Amino acid sequence: VQLQASGGGLVQAGGSLRLSCAASGSIFGINYMGWHRQAPGKQRELVASMTRSGSTNYADFVKGRFTISRDNAKSTVYLQMNSLKPEDTGVYYCNAGTMAPRDWGKGTQVTVSS
């Protein structure tokens, strides 16, 4: 599966961004789609994930601010990010798999200025 993410950029604290990630290739059987992020000098961490049936999982640090959604017909997952903070800065990676991340996209940079 190939994953192409878009929508990153530079935004001021308190602003919003919407990330998109489209899957292509052998997409049959994809159940799990999600987002991880990696800040400079830190390990990659889960941001949010969603199953095909709509079950979601969020990291505590984004609850109430970020919303994950997906369009199964388009094999696309979205991440709406509101009330962004400087600590949200990092490279955001979309991923997909059956029950956990298996395939990863190249990532898109999100920078939040204070």
Contacts in CASP RR format, 6 or more apart in sequence:
PFRMAT RR
TARGET T0000
AUTHOR 0000-0000-0000
METHOD contacts of the structure
MODEL  1
VQLQASGGGLVQAGGSLRLSCAASGSIFGINYMGWHRQAPGKQRELVASM
TRSGSTNYADFVKGRFTISRDNAKSTVYLQMNSLKPEDTGVYYCNAGTMA
PRDWGKGTQVTVSS
1 23 0 8 1.000
1 24 0 8 1.000
1 25 0 8 1.000
1 26 0 8 1.000
1 27 0 8 1.000
1 30 0 8 1.000
1 96 0 8 1.000
1 97 0 8 1.000
1 102 0 8 1.000
1 103 0 8 1.000
2 23 0 8 1.000
2 24 0 8 1.000
2 25 0 8 1.000
2 103 0 8 1.000
2 105 0 8 1.000
3 21 0 8 1.000
3 22 0 8 1.000
3 23 0 8 1.000
3 94 0 8 1.000
3 95 0 8 1.000
3 96 0 8 1.000
3 103 0 8 1.000
3 104 0 8 1.000
3 105 0 8 1.000
3 106 0 8 1.000
4 21 0 8 1.000
4 22 0 8 1.000
4 24 0 8 1.000
4 105 0 8 1.000
4 106 0 8 1.000
5 19 0 8 1.000
5 20 0 8 1.000
5 21 0 8 1.000
5 92 0 8 1.000
5 93 0 8 1.000
5 94 0 8 1.000
5 105 0 8 1.000
5 106 0 8 1.000
5 107 0 8 1.000
5 108 0 8 1.000
6 19 0 8 1.000
6 20 0 8 1.000
6 21 0 8 1.000
6 108 0 8 1.000
7 17 0 8 1.000
7 18 0 8 1.000
7 19 0 8 1.000
7 20 0 8 1.000
7 108 0 8 1.000
8 17 0 8 1.000
8 19 0 8 1.000
8 92 0 8 1.000
8 108 0 8 1.000
8 109 0 8 1.000
8 110 0 8 1.000
9 17 0 8 1.000
9 108 0 8 1.000
9 109 0 8 1.000
9 110 0 8 1.000
9 111 0 8 1.000
10 111 0 8 1.000
10 112 0 8 1.000
10 113 0 8 1.000
11 17 0 8 1.000
11 84 0 8 1.000
11 110 0 8 1.000
11 111 0 8 1.000
11 112 0 8 1.000
11 113 0 8 1.000
12 112 0 8 1.000
12 113 0 8 1.000
13 84 0 8 1.000
13 85 0 8 1.000
13 86 0 8 1.000
13 112 0 8 1.000
13 113 0 8 1.000
13 114 0 8 1.000
14 82 0 8 1.000
14 83 0 8 1.000
14 84 0 8 1.000
14 85 0 8 1.000
14 112 0 8 1.000
15 82 0 8 1.000
15 83 0 8 1.000
15 84 0 8 1.000
15 112 0 8 1.000
16 80 0 8 1.000
16 81 0 8 1.000
16 82 0 8 1.000
16 83 0 8 1.000
16 84 0 8 1.000
17 81 0 8 1.000
17 84 0 8 1.000
17 110 0 8 1.000
18 78 0 8 1.000
18 79 0 8 1.000
18 80 0 8 1.000
18 81 0 8 1.000
19 35 0 8 1.000
19 78 0 8 1.000
19 79 0 8 1.000
19 81 0 8 1.000
19 92 0 8 1.000
19 94 0 8 1.000
19 108 0 8 1.000
19 110 0 8 1.000
20 76 0 8 1.000
20 77 0 8 1.000
20 78 0 8 1.000
21 33 0 8 1.000
21 34 0 8 1.000
21 35 0 8 1.000
21 76 0 8 1.000
21 77 0 8 1.000
21 78 0 8 1.000
21 79 0 8 1.000
21 94 0 8 1.000
21 105 0 8 1.000
22 74 0 8 1.000
22 75 0 8 1.000
22 76 0 8 1.000
23 30 0 8 1.000
23 33 0 8 1.000
23 75 0 8 1.000
23 76 0 8 1.000
23 77 0 8 1.000
23 96 0 8 1.000
23 103 0 8 1.000
24 75 0 8 1.000
27 75 0 8 1.000
27 96 0 8 1.000
29 97 0 8 1.000
29 98 0 8 1.000
30 52 0 8 1.000
30 75 0 8 1.000
30 96 0 8 1.000
30 97 0 8 1.000
30 98 0 8 1.000
31 51 0 8 1.000
31 52 0 8 1.000
31 97 0 8 1.000
31 98 0 8 1.000
31 99 0 8 1.000
32 49 0 8 1.000
32 50 0 8 1.000
32 51 0 8 1.000
32 52 0 8 1.000
32 95 0 8 1.000
32 96 0 8 1.000
32 97 0 8 1.000
32 98 0 8 1.000
32 99 0 8 1.000
32 100 0 8 1.000
32 101 0 8 1.000
33 49 0 8 1.000
33 50 0 8 1.000
33 70 0 8 1.000
33 77 0 8 1.000
33 94 0 8 1.000
33 95 0 8 1.000
33 96 0 8 1.000
33 97 0 8 1.000
34 47 0 8 1.000
34 48 0 8 1.000
34 49 0 8 1.000
34 50 0 8 1.000
34 68 0 8 1.000
34 77 0 8 1.000
34 79 0 8 1.000
34 94 0 8 1.000
34 95 0 8 1.000
34 96 0 8 1.000
34 101 0 8 1.000
35 46 0 8 1.000
35 47 0 8 1.000
35 48 0 8 1.000
35 49 0 8 1.000
35 68 0 8 1.000
35 77 0 8 1.000
35 79 0 8 1.000
35 92 0 8 1.000
35 93 0 8 1.000
35 94 0 8 1.000
35 95 0 8 1.000
36 44 0 8 1.000
36 45 0 8 1.000
36 46 0 8 1.000
36 47 0 8 1.000
36 92 0 8 1.000
36 93 0 8 1.000
36 95 0 8 1.000
36 101 0 8 1.000
37 44 0 8 1.000
37 45 0 8 1.000
37 47 0 8 1.000
37 88 0 8 1.000
37 90 0 8 1.000
37 91 0 8 1.000
37 92 0 8 1.000
37 93 0 8 1.000
37 110 0 8 1.000
38 44 0 8 1.000
38 45 0 8 1.000
38 90 0 8 1.000
38 91 0 8 1.000
38 93 0 8 1.000
39 87 0 8 1.000
39 89 0 8 1.000
39 90 0 8 1.000
40 89 0 8 1.000
40 90 0 8 1.000
44 93 0 8 1.000
45 59 0 8 1.000
46 57 0 8 1.000
46 59 0 8 1.000
47 58 0 8 1.000
47 59 0 8 1.000
47 62 0 8 1.000
47 66 0 8 1.000
47 79 0 8 1.000
47 92 0 8 1.000
48 56 0 8 1.000
48 57 0 8 1.000
48 58 0 8 1.000
48 59 0 8 1.000
48 62 0 8 1.000
48 66 0 8 1.000
48 67 0 8 1.000
48 68 0 8 1.000
48 79 0 8 1.000
49 56 0 8 1.000
49 57 0 8 1.000
49 68 0 8 1.000
50 56 0 8 1.000
50 57 0 8 1.000
50 68 0 8 1.000
50 69 0 8 1.000
50 70 0 8 1.000
50 77 0 8 1.000
52 70 0 8 1.000
52 72 0 8 1.000
54 70 0 8 1.000
56 68 0 8 1.000
58 64 0 8 1.000
58 66 0 8 1.000
58 68 0 8 1.000
61 87 0 8 1.000
62 81 0 8 1.000
62 88 0 8 1.000
65 81 0 8 1.000
65 82 0 8 1.000
65 83 0 8 1.000
65 84 0 8 1.000
66 79 0 8 1.000
66 80 0 8 1.000
66 81 0 8 1.000
66 82 0 8 1.000
67 79 0 8 1.000
67 80 0 8 1.000
67 82 0 8 1.000
68 77 0 8 1.000
68 78 0 8 1.000
68 79 0 8 1.000
68 80 0 8 1.000
69 77 0 8 1.000
69 78 0 8 1.000
69 80 0 8 1.000
70 76 0 8 1.000
70 77 0 8 1.000
70 78 0 8 1.000
71 78 0 8 1.000
77 94 0 8 1.000
77 96 0 8 1.000
79 92 0 8 1.000
81 88 0 8 1.000
81 110 0 8 1.000
84 110 0 8 1.000
84 112 0 8 1.000
85 112 0 8 1.000
86 112 0 8 1.000
86 113 0 8 1.000
86 114 0 8 1.000
87 112 0 8 1.000
88 110 0 8 1.000
88 112 0 8 1.000
89 110 0 8 1.000
89 111 0 8 1.000
89 112 0 8 1.000
90 109 0 8 1.000
90 110 0 8 1.000
90 111 0 8 1.000
91 107 0 8 1.000
91 108 0 8 1.000
91 109 0 8 1.000
91 110 0 8 1.000
92 107 0 8 1.000
92 108 0 8 1.000
92 109 0 8 1.000
92 110 0 8 1.000
93 104 0 8 1.000
93 105 0 8 1.000
93 106 0 8 1.000
93 107 0 8 1.000
94 104 0 8 1.000
94 105 0 8 1.000
94 107 0 8 1.000
95 101 0 8 1.000
95 102 0 8 1.000
95 103 0 8 1.000
95 104 0 8 1.000
95 105 0 8 1.000
96 102 0 8 1.000
96 103 0 8 1.000
97 103 0 8 1.000
END
